[in-house]
């Protein structure tokens, strides 16, 4: 059995007032789904179309554990994490080529 890595990611709306934390093994595919509003749910409802943070983990299990950890954090902790990786809070969509 080949272990597959995973990504924890955070998307936001245009004004960066809403944060959504998710996990996936296919970052490009998942963020494409968010951008194209292919699946109803939180990101669809609140227009969380902009990828503002991501991190890779060697296993999907580790990524899931990290996602659960981040989801429990205070908003200010999440904002500090995001800004340490992406100070301008820019959409990282064009920067994730090769993240599959």
Secondary structure, DSSP 8 states (H G I E B T S, - for coil): -----EEEEEEE-TTS--EEEEEES-HHHHHHHHHTT-S-SHHHHTT--EEEEEEEESSHHHHHHHHHHHHHS-HHHHHHHHHHH-TT----GGG-TT--
